[in-house]
């Protein structure tokens, strides 16, 4: 399992893939997957990582990590999973814009306004 997750580029290292399996962030056919579990063609995996929650069907087995174009041929993501991930990404982006601090560090003028608001000057 950890080799396939690494080869399909869901995780940067095999150690991270194994840790995700140990933390029950990877399920295979609705069962928690252990790092040493054998992956079979047709398995439905649910993978939770920094990029979101992926629900994929295994199409090809591989233990070698190749370029992204090759890694994308190893699986097929379900339409519902893709839509849910895109929706969650849009919500995160909207929340960041509503926060108001997406421009980086405050300018000198902003800093003065903050200090004035806090009552320091």
C-alpha positions as a printed NumPy array, in Angstrom:
array([[  0.   ,   0.   ,   0.   ],
       [  2.664,   2.525,   0.993],
       [  4.699,   1.829,  -2.167],
       [  1.676,   2.315,  -4.408],
       [  0.637,   5.553,  -2.634],
       [  4.189,   6.841,  -3.036],
       [  4.38 ,   5.761,  -6.704],
       [  0.999,   7.422,  -7.425],
       [  2.382,  10.635,  -5.858],
       [ -0.182,  11.021,  -3.102],
       [  2.695,  11.318,  -0.605],
       [  6.219,  12.668,  -0.993],
       [  7.908,   9.747,   0.791],
       [  7.066,   6.156,   1.606],
       [  7.454,   7.002,   5.287],
       [  4.684,   9.617,   5.017],
       [  2.486,   7.119,   3.169],
       [  3.068,   4.48 ,   5.864],
       [  2.331,   7.014,   8.62 ],
       [ -0.941,   7.997,   6.909],
       [ -1.923,   4.32 ,   6.803],
       [ -1.078,   3.911,  10.491],
       [ -3.22 ,   6.978,  11.333],
       [ -6.211,   5.494,   9.434],
       [ -6.11 ,   8.203,   6.774],
       [ -6.166,   5.574,   4.032],
       [ -9.016,   3.089,   3.595],
       [ -9.226,   0.298,   1.053],
       [-12.708,  -0.91 ,   0.144],
       [-14.068,   0.761,   3.317],
       [-11.516,  -0.971,   5.588],
       [ -8.539,   0.732,   7.259],
       [ -5.42 ,  -0.013,   5.229],
       [ -2.102,  -1.022,   6.739],
       [  1.137,  -0.017,   5.   ],
       [  1.98 ,  -3.625,   4.086],
       [ -1.467,  -4.374,   2.622],
       [ -1.398,  -5.576,  -0.962],
       [ -3.086,  -3.3  ,  -3.483],
       [ -5.137,  -4.95 ,  -6.223],
       [ -6.523,  -3.606,  -9.479],
       [-10.093,  -2.459,  -8.913],
       [ -9.61 ,  -1.525,  -5.239],
       [-11.363,   1.675,  -4.17 ],
       [ -9.114,   3.763,  -1.944],
       [-10.052,   6.784,   0.145],
       [ -6.954,   8.87 ,   0.812],
       [ -6.871,  11.893,   3.133],
       [ -3.844,  14.153,   2.773],
       [ -2.966,  17.849,   2.592],
       [ -4.536,  18.125,  -0.861],
       [ -7.931,  16.964,   0.399],
       [ -9.815,  13.685,   0.399],
       [ -9.377,  11.573,  -2.716],
       [-11.59 ,   8.596,  -3.631],
       [ -9.801,   6.665,  -6.365],
       [-10.033,   3.353,  -8.158],
       [ -6.753,   1.507,  -8.749],
       [ -6.175,   0.905, -12.471],
       [ -2.497,  -0.141, -12.636],
       [ -0.038,  -1.464, -10.051],
       [  3.42 ,   0.088,  -9.731],
       [  6.224,   0.14 ,  -7.217],
       [  8.335,   2.668,  -9.117],
       [  7.854,   6.396,  -8.726],
       [  7.84 ,   8.094, -12.094],
       [  6.785,  11.432, -13.521],
       [  3.382,  12.894, -12.698],
       [  2.025,  11.997, -16.143],
       [  2.752,   8.313, -15.479],
       [  1.475,   8.495, -11.885],
       [ -1.904,   9.815, -13.065],
       [ -2.422,   6.681, -15.168],
       [ -2.266,   4.466, -12.056],
       [ -5.702,   5.519, -10.786],
       [ -9.012,   7.157, -11.686],
       [-10.578,   9.634,  -9.282],
       [-14.347,   9.532,  -8.894],
       [-16.341,  12.521, -10.117],
       [-17.903,  13.092,  -6.687],
       [-14.45 ,  13.166,  -5.073],
       [-13.106,  15.653,  -7.614],
       [-16.111,  17.965,  -7.181],
       [-15.89 ,  17.823,  -3.369],
       [-12.16 ,  18.642,  -3.426],
       [-12.657,  21.581,  -5.818],
       [-15.528,  22.902,  -3.705],
       [-13.427,  22.674,  -0.527],
       [-10.535,  24.472,  -2.264],
       [-12.861,  27.287,  -3.367],
       [-14.189,  27.625,   0.186],
       [-10.64 ,  27.838,   1.588],
       [ -9.787,  30.472,  -1.002],
       [-12.909,  32.486,  -0.156],
       [-12.098,  32.294,   3.561],
       [ -8.56 ,  33.541,   2.904],
       [ -9.907,  36.5  ,   0.927],
       [-12.442,  37.318,   3.642],
       [ -9.65 ,  37.265,   6.214],
       [ -8.111,  40.368,   4.641],
       [ -4.446,  39.568,   5.287],
       [ -3.606,  37.957,   1.97 ],
       [ -1.348,  40.847,   0.936],
       [  1.62 ,  39.864,   3.11 ],
       [  3.24 ,  41.963,   5.796],
       [  1.551,  45.15 ,   6.97 ],
       [  3.007,  48.349,   5.573],
       [  4.36 ,  51.074,   7.816],
       [  1.039,  52.884,   7.523],
       [ -0.888,  49.688,   8.428],
       [  1.399,  49.132,  11.419],
       [  0.715,  52.647,  12.691],
       [ -3.045,  52.092,  12.351],
       [ -2.762,  48.81 ,  14.249],
       [ -0.804,  50.485,  17.048],
       [ -3.342,  53.318,  17.197],
       [ -6.184,  50.777,  17.354],
       [ -4.495,  48.89 ,  20.188],
       [ -4.076,  52.159,  22.088],
       [ -0.287,  52.259,  22.143],
       [  0.013,  55.689,  20.499]])
